[in-house]
Amino acid sequence: MAFRFEDLQVWQKALDLDDQVNQLTKSFPKDEIYVLTSQIKRAADSVVLNIAEGSTSQTKTTFRLFLSYSLRSAIEVVSCLFIAKRRNYVSESQFQQLYVEYETLVKMITALRNAI
């Protein structure tokens, strides 16, 4: 693989979850396209992008900083999922599945950040 981030399991998991969030938002109401849909998609993208960008850093300190950004974006996705559930855009089972997956991802990001 050409880039360091491609080998990171945390990046691969974030990319998989990004796909799931993108698919989920296709069922959101059209009046949410510039609001919640945009917000959750940008946050999910940000998790993936910050892991990748940070992995190319010259210093460990900078990589840890980008992992912190990624962690915050993952928490933002979870908060958006709560909003989507409250507005009945996602079912309880959809919410629970993604909630558990993001909980795992947050633990992975935190463990990597702490290991650096």
Contacts in CASP RR format, 6 or more apart in sequence:
PFRMAT RR
TARGET T0000
AUTHOR 0000-0000-0000
METHOD contacts of the structure
MODEL  1
MAFRFEDLQVWQKALDLDDQVNQLTKSFPKDEIYVLTSQIKRAADSVVLN
IAEGSTSQTKTTFRLFLSYSLRSAIEVVSCLFIAKRRNYVSESQFQQLYV
EYETLVKMITALRNAI
1 7 0 8 1.000
3 52 0 8 1.000
3 55 0 8 1.000
3 56 0 8 1.000
4 55 0 8 1.000
4 56 0 8 1.000
5 11 0 8 1.000
5 51 0 8 1.000
5 52 0 8 1.000
5 54 0 8 1.000
5 55 0 8 1.000
5 56 0 8 1.000
6 12 0 8 1.000
8 51 0 8 1.000
8 55 0 8 1.000
8 112 0 8 1.000
9 108 0 8 1.000
10 51 0 8 1.000
10 105 0 8 1.000
10 108 0 8 1.000
10 109 0 8 1.000
10 112 0 8 1.000
11 48 0 8 1.000
11 51 0 8 1.000
11 52 0 8 1.000
11 55 0 8 1.000
13 101 0 8 1.000
13 104 0 8 1.000
13 105 0 8 1.000
13 108 0 8 1.000
14 47 0 8 1.000
14 48 0 8 1.000
14 51 0 8 1.000
14 70 0 8 1.000
14 74 0 8 1.000
14 105 0 8 1.000
15 48 0 8 1.000
17 44 0 8 1.000
17 47 0 8 1.000
17 77 0 8 1.000
17 98 0 8 1.000
17 101 0 8 1.000
17 102 0 8 1.000
17 105 0 8 1.000
18 44 0 8 1.000
18 45 0 8 1.000
18 47 0 8 1.000
18 48 0 8 1.000
20 98 0 8 1.000
20 101 0 8 1.000
21 40 0 8 1.000
21 41 0 8 1.000
21 44 0 8 1.000
21 77 0 8 1.000
21 98 0 8 1.000
22 41 0 8 1.000
22 44 0 8 1.000
24 84 0 8 1.000
24 90 0 8 1.000
24 94 0 8 1.000
24 98 0 8 1.000
25 37 0 8 1.000
25 40 0 8 1.000
25 41 0 8 1.000
27 89 0 8 1.000
27 90 0 8 1.000
28 36 0 8 1.000
28 37 0 8 1.000
28 84 0 8 1.000
28 89 0 8 1.000
29 89 0 8 1.000
32 89 0 8 1.000
36 80 0 8 1.000
36 83 0 8 1.000
36 84 0 8 1.000
36 87 0 8 1.000
36 89 0 8 1.000
39 76 0 8 1.000
39 80 0 8 1.000
40 76 0 8 1.000
40 77 0 8 1.000
40 80 0 8 1.000
40 81 0 8 1.000
40 84 0 8 1.000
43 73 0 8 1.000
43 74 0 8 1.000
43 76 0 8 1.000
43 77 0 8 1.000
43 80 0 8 1.000
44 73 0 8 1.000
44 77 0 8 1.000
46 69 0 8 1.000
46 70 0 8 1.000
46 73 0 8 1.000
46 76 0 8 1.000
47 70 0 8 1.000
47 73 0 8 1.000
47 74 0 8 1.000
47 77 0 8 1.000
47 105 0 8 1.000
47 109 0 8 1.000
50 66 0 8 1.000
50 67 0 8 1.000
50 69 0 8 1.000
50 70 0 8 1.000
50 73 0 8 1.000
51 66 0 8 1.000
51 67 0 8 1.000
51 70 0 8 1.000
51 109 0 8 1.000
53 66 0 8 1.000
54 62 0 8 1.000
54 63 0 8 1.000
54 65 0 8 1.000
54 66 0 8 1.000
54 67 0 8 1.000
55 63 0 8 1.000
55 66 0 8 1.000
57 63 0 8 1.000
57 66 0 8 1.000
60 116 0 8 1.000
63 116 0 8 1.000
64 113 0 8 1.000
64 116 0 8 1.000
67 109 0 8 1.000
67 112 0 8 1.000
67 113 0 8 1.000
67 116 0 8 1.000
68 113 0 8 1.000
70 109 0 8 1.000
71 106 0 8 1.000
71 109 0 8 1.000
71 110 0 8 1.000
71 113 0 8 1.000
74 102 0 8 1.000
74 105 0 8 1.000
74 106 0 8 1.000
74 109 0 8 1.000
75 106 0 8 1.000
77 98 0 8 1.000
77 102 0 8 1.000
78 99 0 8 1.000
78 102 0 8 1.000
78 103 0 8 1.000
81 90 0 8 1.000
81 95 0 8 1.000
81 98 0 8 1.000
81 99 0 8 1.000
81 102 0 8 1.000
82 95 0 8 1.000
84 90 0 8 1.000
84 95 0 8 1.000
85 92 0 8 1.000
85 95 0 8 1.000
90 98 0 8 1.000
END
